[in-house]
């Protein structure tokens, strides 16, 4: 049996010189070479927090590692009785001096027959090296062309977070 046929049957056959190859990947994809002749392609995502029941940011979210170690964060959340999870993507590098970001939504009044009301709710968060905390929650209520703005003390404007995913790990982090 020739050497080439034997190497094919043993799974060791190599076509050409693979040492000169360069692999590149787009955002969210990681390419590594864990051993000679092996190339691993995977999502460059790390789950930093996950809770299937969700946790109110009023209580704070503690991440498994520093969120500033990633280019972007995917935050899975909802407010009020909204069962469809929203996904917001933030970039820790561009949050600015106070590391603040917003999770916002709008909705008509609970009583859909009375369409004179519209709620605009905003939950301002602070990203820290250990997780996410509530900074402020506000709502604006539009009623018959009159707007009332004030702090939101109920759970309605307080985001419930289910999952935080870090995307594209940064060597040395952003902090």
MARBA-3410 file (N, C-alpha, C, O; in Angstrom, 1 decimal):
175
0.9,-1.2,0.0,0.0,0.0,0.0,0.9,1.2,0.0,1.9,1.3,0.7 ~ 0.5,2.2,-0.8,1.4,3.4,-0.9,1.2,4.2,0.4,0.3,4.1,1.1 ~ 2.2,5.1,0.6,2.2,5.9,1.8,1.0,6.8,1.9,0.4,7.0,2.9 ~ 0.6,7.4,0.7,-0.6,8.3,0.7,-1.9,7.5,1.0,-2.7,8.1,1.8 ~ -2.0,6.4,0.5,-3.3,5.6,0.8,-3.3,5.2,2.2,-4.3,5.2,2.9
-2.1,4.8,2.8,-2.1,4.4,4.2,-2.5,5.6,5.1,-3.2,5.5,6.0 ~ -1.9,6.8,4.7,-2.2,8.0,5.6,-3.7,8.4,5.4,-4.3,8.9,6.4 ~ -4.3,8.2,4.3,-5.8,8.5,4.1,-6.6,7.5,5.0,-7.5,7.9,5.7 ~ -6.2,6.2,5.0,-6.9,5.2,5.8,-6.8,5.5,7.3,-7.7,5.1,8.1 ~ -5.6,6.0,7.7,-5.4,6.3,9.1,-5.8,7.7,9.5,-5.8,8.0,10.7
-6.3,8.5,8.6,-6.9,9.8,8.9,-5.8,10.8,9.1,-6.0,11.8,9.8 ~ -4.6,10.6,8.6,-3.5,11.5,8.9,-3.0,12.2,7.6,-2.0,12.9,7.6 ~ -3.7,12.1,6.5,-3.3,12.7,5.2,-3.5,14.2,5.2,-4.6,14.6,5.7 ~ -2.5,14.9,4.8,-2.6,16.4,4.7,-2.3,16.8,3.3,-1.4,16.3,2.7 ~ -3.2,17.7,2.8,-3.0,18.2,1.5,-2.2,19.5,1.5,-2.7,20.5,2.1
-1.0,19.5,1.0,-0.2,20.7,1.0,0.3,21.2,2.3,0.1,20.5,3.3 ~ 0.9,22.3,2.3,1.4,22.9,3.6,0.4,23.8,4.2,0.1,24.9,3.6 ~ -0.2,23.4,5.3,-1.2,24.3,6.0,-0.6,25.3,7.0,-1.4,26.1,7.5 ~ 0.7,25.2,7.2,1.3,26.2,8.1,1.2,27.6,7.7,1.2,28.5,8.5 ~ 1.1,27.9,6.4,1.1,29.2,5.9,-0.3,29.8,5.8,-0.4,31.0,5.4
-1.3,29.1,6.2,-2.7,29.6,6.1,-3.0,30.6,7.3,-2.5,30.4,8.4 ~ -3.7,31.6,6.9,-4.2,32.5,7.9,-5.7,32.5,7.9,-6.3,32.7,6.9 ~ -6.3,32.3,9.1,-7.8,32.3,9.2,-8.3,33.6,9.8,-7.7,34.0,10.8 ~ -9.3,34.2,9.2,-9.9,35.4,9.8,-11.4,35.1,10.0,-12.0,34.3,9.2 ~ -12.0,35.7,11.0,-13.4,35.6,11.3,-14.0,36.9,11.5,-13.3,37.9,11.9
-15.3,37.0,11.3,-16.0,38.3,11.5,-16.4,38.4,13.0,-16.0,37.6,13.8 ~ -17.1,39.5,13.3,-17.5,39.7,14.7,-18.3,38.5,15.3,-19.2,37.9,14.7 ~ -17.9,38.2,16.6,-18.6,37.1,17.3,-18.1,35.8,17.0,-18.6,34.8,17.5 ~ -17.1,35.6,16.1,-16.6,34.3,15.7,-15.1,34.3,16.2,-14.3,35.2,16.0 ~ -14.7,33.2,16.8,-13.4,33.0,17.2,-12.7,31.8,16.4,-13.3,30.8,16.2
-11.5,32.0,16.0,-10.7,31.0,15.3,-9.5,30.7,16.1,-8.7,31.7,16.4 ~ -9.2,29.5,16.5,-8.0,29.2,17.2,-7.4,27.9,16.7,-8.1,27.2,16.0 ~ -6.2,27.7,17.0,-5.5,26.5,16.6,-4.9,25.8,17.9,-3.8,26.0,18.3 ~ -5.8,25.0,18.5,-5.4,24.4,19.8,-4.2,23.4,19.7,-3.5,23.2,20.6 ~ -4.1,22.8,18.5,-3.0,21.8,18.3,-2.6,21.8,16.8,-3.4,22.3,16.0
-1.5,21.4,16.5,-1.0,21.3,15.1,-2.0,20.5,14.2,-2.4,19.4,14.6 ~ -2.4,21.1,13.1,-3.3,20.5,12.2,-4.8,20.6,12.6,-5.7,20.1,11.9 ~ -5.1,21.3,13.7,-6.5,21.5,14.1,-6.8,22.9,14.2,-6.1,23.7,14.7 ~ -8.0,23.3,13.5,-8.5,24.6,13.6,-9.8,24.6,14.2,-10.7,23.8,13.8 ~ -10.1,25.4,15.2,-11.3,25.4,15.9,-12.0,26.8,15.6,-11.5,27.8,15.8
-13.3,26.7,15.1,-14.1,27.8,14.8,-15.3,27.8,15.8,-16.0,26.8,15.8 ~ -15.5,28.9,16.5,-16.6,28.9,17.5,-17.1,30.4,17.7,-16.4,31.3,17.3 ~ -18.3,30.5,18.3,-18.8,31.8,18.7,-17.9,32.3,19.8,-17.5,31.6,20.7 ~ -17.6,33.6,19.7,-16.8,34.2,20.8,-17.7,34.9,21.7,-17.7,36.1,21.8 ~ -18.5,34.1,22.4,-19.5,34.6,23.4,-19.3,33.9,24.7,-19.0,32.7,24.7
-19.5,34.6,25.8,-19.3,34.1,27.1,-20.6,34.5,27.9,-20.9,35.7,28.0 ~ -21.3,33.6,28.5,-22.5,33.9,29.3,-21.9,34.4,30.7,-21.2,33.7,31.4 ~ -22.3,35.7,31.0,-21.8,36.3,32.2,-22.8,36.2,33.3,-22.5,36.3,34.5 ~ -24.1,36.1,33.0,-25.2,36.0,33.9,-26.3,35.3,33.3,-26.6,35.5,32.1 ~ -27.0,34.4,34.0,-28.2,33.7,33.5,-29.1,33.3,34.6,-28.6,32.6,35.6
-30.4,33.6,34.5,-31.3,33.2,35.5,-32.7,33.0,34.8,-33.2,34.0,34.3 ~ -33.2,31.8,34.7,-34.4,31.6,33.9,-35.6,32.3,34.4,-36.5,32.6,33.6 ~ -35.7,32.6,35.7,-36.8,33.3,36.3,-36.6,34.8,36.1,-37.6,35.6,36.2 ~ -35.4,35.3,35.9,-35.1,36.7,35.8,-34.9,37.3,37.1,-35.4,36.9,38.2 ~ -34.1,38.4,37.1,-33.7,39.1,38.4,-34.0,40.6,38.1,-33.5,41.1,37.1
-34.6,41.2,39.0,-34.9,42.7,38.9,-33.5,43.4,39.1,-32.8,43.0,40.0 ~ -33.3,44.4,38.3,-32.0,45.1,38.4,-32.1,46.0,39.7,-31.0,46.5,40.1 ~ -33.2,46.1,40.3,-33.3,46.8,41.6,-32.4,46.0,42.6,-31.8,46.6,43.5 ~ -32.4,44.7,42.4,-31.6,43.8,43.3,-30.1,43.8,42.8,-29.2,43.3,43.6 ~ -29.9,44.2,41.6,-28.5,44.1,41.1,-28.2,42.8,40.4,-28.7,41.8,40.9
-27.4,42.8,39.4,-27.0,41.6,38.7,-25.5,41.5,38.9,-24.7,42.4,38.6 ~ -25.0,40.3,39.3,-23.6,40.1,39.5,-23.2,39.2,38.4,-23.7,38.1,38.2 ~ -22.2,39.6,37.6,-21.7,38.8,36.5,-20.5,37.9,36.9,-19.9,38.2,37.9 ~ -20.3,36.9,36.2,-19.3,35.9,36.5,-17.9,36.4,36.3,-16.9,35.9,36.8 ~ -17.8,37.5,35.5,-16.5,38.2,35.3,-16.7,39.6,34.8,-17.9,40.0,34.6
-15.7,40.4,34.7,-15.8,41.8,34.4,-16.4,42.0,33.0,-15.8,41.6,32.0 ~ -17.6,42.7,32.9,-18.2,42.9,31.6,-17.4,43.8,30.7,-17.6,43.8,29.5 ~ -16.5,44.6,31.3,-15.6,45.4,30.5,-14.5,44.6,29.7,-13.8,45.2,28.9 ~ -14.5,43.3,29.9,-13.5,42.5,29.2,-14.1,42.1,27.8,-13.4,41.4,27.0 ~ -15.2,42.7,27.4,-15.8,42.4,26.1,-16.2,43.6,25.3,-16.4,44.7,25.8
-16.1,43.4,23.9,-16.5,44.6,23.1,-18.0,44.9,23.2,-18.3,46.1,23.2 ~ -18.8,43.9,23.3,-20.3,44.2,23.4,-20.9,43.3,24.4,-20.4,42.2,24.8 ~ -22.1,43.7,24.9,-22.9,42.8,25.8,-24.3,42.7,25.2,-24.8,43.7,24.8 ~ -24.8,41.5,25.2,-26.2,41.3,24.8,-26.9,41.1,26.2,-26.5,40.3,27.0 ~ -27.9,41.9,26.3,-28.7,41.9,27.6,-30.1,41.4,27.2,-30.8,42.1,26.5
-30.6,40.3,27.8,-31.9,39.8,27.5,-32.8,40.2,28.7,-32.4,39.9,29.9 ~ -33.9,40.9,28.5,-34.6,41.5,29.6,-36.1,41.7,29.2,-36.4,41.6,28.0 ~ -36.9,42.1,30.2,-38.3,42.6,29.9,-38.7,43.5,31.0,-38.1,43.4,32.1 ~ -39.7,44.3,30.8,-40.4,45.1,31.9,-41.8,44.7,32.0,-42.4,44.2,31.0 ~ -42.4,44.9,33.1,-43.8,44.7,33.4,-44.2,43.2,33.1,-43.4,42.3,33.4
-45.3,43.0,32.5,-45.8,41.7,32.2,-45.6,41.3,30.8,-46.2,40.4,30.3 ~ -44.6,41.9,30.2,-44.2,41.6,28.8,-43.5,40.3,28.8,-42.3,40.2,29.3 ~ -44.1,39.3,28.2,-43.4,38.0,28.2,-42.4,37.8,27.1,-41.7,36.8,27.1 ~ -42.4,38.7,26.1,-41.4,38.5,25.0,-40.1,39.2,25.5,-40.1,40.4,25.8 ~ -39.1,38.5,25.5,-37.8,39.0,26.0,-37.2,40.0,24.9,-37.2,39.7,23.7
-36.8,41.1,25.4,-36.1,42.1,24.5,-34.6,41.8,24.6,-34.1,41.3,25.6 ~ -33.9,42.2,23.5,-32.5,42.0,23.5,-31.9,43.4,23.2,-32.2,44.0,22.1 ~ -31.1,43.9,24.1,-30.3,45.2,23.8,-28.9,44.8,23.8,-28.4,44.0,24.5 ~ -28.1,45.5,22.9,-26.7,45.3,22.8,-26.0,46.6,23.1,-26.3,47.6,22.5 ~ -25.1,46.6,24.1,-24.4,47.8,24.5,-22.9,47.5,24.3,-22.5,46.4,24.3
-22.2,48.6,24.1,-20.7,48.5,24.0,-20.1,49.2,25.2,-20.1,50.4,25.3 ~ -19.5,48.4,26.1,-18.9,49.0,27.3,-17.9,50.0,27.0,-17.7,50.9,27.8 ~ -17.2,49.9,25.9,-16.1,50.9,25.6,-16.7,52.3,25.3,-16.0,53.3,25.5 ~ -18.0,52.4,25.0,-18.5,53.6,24.6,-19.6,54.1,25.5,-20.4,55.0,25.2 ~ -19.6,53.7,26.7,-20.6,54.1,27.7,-20.3,55.5,28.3,-21.2,56.1,28.8
-19.1,55.9,28.2,-18.8,57.2,28.7,-18.3,57.2,30.2,-18.1,56.1,30.7 ~ -18.2,58.4,30.7,-17.6,58.5,32.0,-18.4,57.8,33.2,-17.7,57.2,34.1 ~ -19.7,57.8,33.1,-20.5,57.2,34.2,-20.9,55.8,34.0,-21.6,55.2,34.8 ~ -20.6,55.2,32.8,-20.9,53.9,32.5,-22.4,53.6,32.6,-22.9,52.6,33.0 ~ -23.2,54.6,32.1,-24.7,54.5,32.1,-25.2,54.0,30.8,-24.6,54.3,29.8
-26.3,53.2,30.8,-27.0,52.9,29.6,-28.5,52.7,30.0,-28.8,52.6,31.2 ~ -29.3,52.7,29.0,-30.8,52.7,29.2,-31.4,51.5,28.6,-31.0,51.0,27.5 ~ -32.4,50.9,29.3,-33.3,50.0,28.7,-34.7,50.6,28.7,-35.2,51.0,29.8 ~ -35.2,50.9,27.6,-36.5,51.7,27.5,-37.5,50.9,26.7,-37.2,50.1,25.8 ~ -38.8,51.3,26.9,-39.9,50.7,26.1,-41.1,51.6,26.2,-41.2,52.5,27.2
-42.0,51.5,25.3,-43.3,52.2,25.4,-44.4,51.2,25.2,-44.3,50.2,24.7 ~ -45.6,51.6,25.8,-46.7,50.7,25.6,-48.0,51.6,25.9,-48.0,52.6,26.6 ~ -49.1,51.1,25.2,-50.4,51.8,25.5,-50.9,51.4,26.9,-50.3,50.5,27.6 ~ -51.9,52.1,27.4,-52.4,51.8,28.7,-52.9,50.4,28.8,-53.1,49.7,27.8 ~ -52.9,49.9,30.1,-53.4,48.5,30.3,-54.8,48.2,29.7,-55.0,47.1,29.2
-55.6,49.2,29.8,-56.9,49.1,29.3,-56.9,49.6,27.8,-56.9,50.8,27.5 ~ -56.8,48.6,26.9,-56.6,49.0,25.5,-57.8,49.7,24.9,-57.7,50.3,23.8 ~ -59.0,49.7,25.6,-60.1,50.5,25.1,-59.9,52.0,25.3,-60.5,52.8,24.5 ~ -59.1,52.3,26.2,-58.8,53.7,26.5,-57.4,54.1,25.9,-56.4,54.0,26.6 ~ -57.4,54.4,24.6,-56.1,54.6,24.0,-55.6,56.1,24.2,-54.7,56.5,23.5
-56.2,56.8,25.1,-55.7,58.1,25.4,-54.4,58.1,26.2,-53.7,59.1,26.3 ~ -54.0,57.0,26.8,-52.8,56.8,27.6,-51.7,56.2,26.8,-51.9,55.3,26.0 ~ -50.5,56.7,27.0,-49.3,56.0,26.4,-48.2,56.2,27.5,-47.9,57.3,27.9 ~ -47.6,55.0,27.9,-46.5,55.0,28.8,-45.2,54.9,28.1,-45.0,54.1,27.2 ~ -44.2,55.7,28.5,-42.9,55.7,28.0,-42.0,55.4,29.3,-42.0,56.3,30.2
-41.4,54.3,29.3,-40.6,54.0,30.5,-39.2,53.8,30.2,-38.8,53.2,29.2 ~ -38.3,54.2,31.1,-36.9,54.1,30.9,-36.2,53.7,32.2,-36.5,54.2,33.3 ~ -35.4,52.7,32.1,-34.6,52.2,33.3,-33.1,52.5,33.0,-32.6,51.9,32.1 ~ -32.5,53.4,33.7,-31.1,53.7,33.5,-30.3,52.8,34.4,-30.5,52.7,35.6 ~ -29.3,52.2,33.8,-28.5,51.2,34.5,-27.0,51.7,34.6,-26.6,52.6,33.8
-26.3,51.2,35.5,-24.8,51.5,35.6,-24.1,50.1,35.4,-24.4,49.2,36.1 ~ -23.2,50.1,34.5,-22.4,48.9,34.3,-21.1,49.1,35.2,-20.4,50.1,35.1 ~ -20.9,48.1,36.0,-19.7,48.1,36.9,-18.8,46.9,36.5,-19.1,46.1,35.7 ~ -17.6,46.8,37.1,-16.7,45.7,36.9,-17.2,44.4,37.4,-16.7,43.4,37.1 ~ -18.3,44.5,38.2,-18.8,43.2,38.8,-20.2,42.9,38.2,-20.7,41.8,38.4
-20.9,43.8,37.6,-22.2,43.6,37.1,-23.0,44.8,36.7,-22.4,45.8,36.2 ~ -24.3,44.7,36.9,-25.2,45.8,36.5,-26.1,46.2,37.7,-26.5,45.4,38.4 ~ -26.2,47.5,37.9,-27.1,48.0,39.0,-28.0,49.1,38.5,-27.7,49.8,37.5 ~ -29.1,49.2,39.2,-30.1,50.3,38.8,-29.6,51.6,39.2,-29.1,51.8,40.3 ~ -29.8,52.6,38.4,-29.4,54.0,38.7,-30.6,54.8,38.9,-30.7,55.6,39.8
-31.6,54.6,38.0,-32.8,55.5,38.0,-33.8,54.9,37.1,-33.5,54.2,36.1 ~ -35.1,55.0,37.5,-36.2,54.6,36.6,-37.2,55.7,36.5,-37.6,56.3,37.5 ~ -37.6,56.0,35.3,-38.5,57.1,35.1,-39.6,56.7,34.1,-39.4,55.7,33.3 ~ -40.7,57.4,34.2,-41.7,57.2,33.2,-42.3,58.5,32.7,-42.4,59.5,33.5 ~ -42.8,58.5,31.5,-43.5,59.7,31.0,-44.9,59.1,30.6,-45.0,58.1,29.9
-46.0,59.8,31.0,-47.3,59.3,30.7,-47.9,60.4,29.8,-48.0,61.6,30.2 ~ -48.3,60.0,28.6,-49.0,60.9,27.7,-50.5,60.6,27.8,-51.0,59.5,27.5 ~ -51.2,61.7,28.2,-52.7,61.5,28.4,-53.3,62.8,27.7,-53.1,63.9,28.2 ~ -54.2,62.5,26.7,-54.9,63.6,26.0,-54.0,64.8,25.7,-54.3,65.9,26.1 ~ -52.8,64.5,25.1,-51.8,65.5,24.7,-51.1,66.2,25.8,-50.5,67.2,25.6
-51.2,65.7,27.0,-50.5,66.2,28.2,-49.5,65.2,28.7,-49.8,64.0,28.8 ~ -48.3,65.6,28.9,-47.2,64.7,29.3,-46.9,65.0,30.8,-46.6,66.1,31.2 ~ -46.8,63.9,31.5,-46.4,64.0,32.9,-45.1,63.1,33.0,-45.1,61.9,32.7 ~ -44.1,63.7,33.6,-42.8,63.0,33.7,-42.4,62.9,35.2,-42.6,63.9,35.9 ~ -42.0,61.8,35.6,-41.6,61.7,37.0,-40.9,60.3,37.2,-40.8,59.5,36.3
-40.4,60.1,38.5,-39.8,58.9,38.8,-40.8,57.8,38.8,-41.9,58.0,39.1 ~ -40.3,56.6,38.5,-41.2,55.4,38.5,-40.8,54.6,39.7,-39.7,54.0,39.7 ~ -41.7,54.5,40.6,-41.4,53.8,41.8,-41.9,52.3,41.8,-41.5,51.5,42.6 ~ -42.7,52.0,40.8,-43.2,50.6,40.8,-42.3,49.8,40.0,-41.3,50.2,39.4 ~ -42.6,48.5,40.0,-41.7,47.5,39.3,-41.9,47.7,37.8,-41.1,47.1,37.0
-42.9,48.4,37.3,-43.2,48.5,35.9,-42.0,49.0,35.1,-41.8,48.6,33.9 ~ -41.3,50.0,35.6,-40.1,50.5,34.8,-38.8,49.9,35.1,-37.8,50.2,34.6 ~ -38.9,48.9,36.1,-37.6,48.3,36.5,-37.4,47.0,35.6,-38.3,46.1,35.6 ~ -36.3,47.0,34.9,-36.0,45.9,34.0,-35.8,44.6,34.8,-35.2,44.6,35.9 ~ -36.3,43.5,34.3,-35.9,42.1,34.8,-35.0,41.5,33.8,-35.3,41.4,32.6
-33.8,41.2,34.2,-32.8,40.6,33.3,-32.7,39.1,33.5,-32.6,38.6,34.6 ~ -32.6,38.5,32.3,-32.5,37.0,32.3,-31.1,36.5,32.0,-30.7,35.5,32.5 ~ -30.5,37.3,31.1,-29.2,36.8,30.6,-28.3,37.9,30.2,-28.8,38.9,29.6 ~ -27.0,37.9,30.4,-26.0,38.8,29.9,-24.9,38.0,29.3,-24.3,37.1,29.9 ~ -24.7,38.3,28.0,-23.7,37.6,27.2,-22.6,38.6,26.8,-22.9,39.6,26.2
-21.3,38.2,27.1,-20.2,39.0,26.6,-19.8,38.5,25.2,-19.7,37.3,25.0 ~ -19.6,39.5,24.3,-19.2,39.2,22.9,-17.9,39.7,22.6,-17.6,40.9,22.8 ~ -17.0,39.0,22.0,-15.7,39.4,21.5,-14.8,39.8,22.7,-14.7,41.0,23.0 ~ -14.2,38.8,23.3,-13.3,39.1,24.5,-12.2,40.0,24.1,-11.6,39.9,23.0 ~ -11.8,41.0,24.9,-10.8,42.0,24.7,-9.6,41.6,25.6,-9.8,41.5,26.8
-8.4,41.5,25.0,-7.3,41.3,25.8,-7.0,42.5,26.7,-6.8,43.6,26.1 ~ -7.0,42.4,28.0,-6.8,43.5,28.9,-8.1,44.3,29.3,-8.0,45.0,30.3 ~ -9.2,44.1,28.6,-10.4,44.7,28.9,-10.5,46.2,28.5,-9.6,46.8,28.0 ~ -11.7,46.8,28.7,-12.0,48.2,28.4,-11.8,49.1,29.6,-11.7,50.3,29.5 ~ -11.9,48.5,30.8,-11.9,49.4,32.0,-10.7,50.2,32.2,-10.6,50.9,33.2
END
